[in-house]
Amino acid sequence: MSVDAFLSKLPPAFAKQVTMAREVETHRLPLYSKGLTKDLGGGIARGRVCLIHGDPSAGKSALVLQSIAQWQKDDLVCAFIDVEGTFDKTWAESLGVDTSKLIVQRTAKSSGKVERDTIPLIQADIDVIVIDSISDIAPEAFVNDEGELKDQDGRKQIGAHAKAITALISAIHYYNENTAIILISQDTTNFGQTYVEMVPHGGKKTQFNSSQIIRLKSSKADSNFIKGQVMVAGNPVEKLVGRKVQYIITKNKLGPVKGTGEWHFYYDGGFVGIDAAQELLSMAMRYGIVNKKGAWFYYGEEKYQGEKNLISSLRHDDDLRAAVSADIDLAETKTLGEEDSDDEN
């Protein structure tokens, strides 16, 4: 029996609700990091949940805020559910966010209130919702009928937090069709019988219900920190200004399952946030698009003395950044084509 013949046997009202696979499209939103976007297969997806978890001060919120700044340029509407109460307008603006166009909800502390603040935004077809973070959400069972937090004796239910997060995500899935949902979580330690692993809060259901999971890892070893000069009372002083951060894709139902990379995250100095220019340079050198000879870096017919000068040019020269990015895309397409050819042989 053909598909058309089968569809003709269905009740007309039901047949109109049937969706053919050819009509299903996944719309992706690129993140601020080019490498992470590539490894995810194009970015995070609308209508899905993306979970970002990791070490403290690894730049989880910064990655999201810098991505919001990028999405705002495409006229996307974003909301930031500030469960932790740590959203800082000045920091967000330093990362490029137009705070006059960002919706911030700061009253959501319990799982029920987060749900009530989130679902109307989803129903209004908002583009992106960030919940920062699910680690700090209080289970609705901890709140009394007057909306006040119960005393400690009333907050001893085992597994209450995991159940609350599961219920919240279930509600999001029920209503969500076109909104990209980003959950941010701190790491917690899971002790298995033969292993120890760092996992996000919210229980196994949180991981199961997320289409994409990204872990940001940053060691506290001295070698992992970045030093730079900061002006103090008009004088340059060397201090710690950033750290190296590794991203690890632990789940991706929309592309490659595994992917990893590294970027520099700055929290002080003349530049703050994830250094996309440094990441771009690393990728360009990996493909031989930029070559180094001594202290000089060569891109086509142009040359730059020192890595810092080239990174600075990539930050401030839109045309240069776009050209290097396009060359990387071309090199990756060529590499994938060669890999496919090898597989066929």
Secondary structure, DSSP 8 states (H G I E B T S, - for coil): --HHHHHHTS-HHHHTT---GGG----EE--S-HHHHHHTTSSEETTSEEEEEESTTSSHHHHHHHHHHHHHTTT--EEEEESSS---HHHHHHTT--GGGEEEE----BHHHHHHHHHHHHHTT-SEEEEE-GGG-B-GGGB-TTS-B--GGGS--TTHHHHHHHHHHHHHHHH-SS-EEEEEEEEEEEE-SS-EEEEESS-HHHHHT-SEEEEEE---SGGGEEEEEEEETTEEEEEEEEEEEEEEEEEETTS-S-EEEEEEEESSSS--EE-HHHHHHHHHHHTTSEEEETTEEEETTEEEESHHHHHHHHHH-HHHHHHHHHHHHHHHHHHHHHHHHHHH-
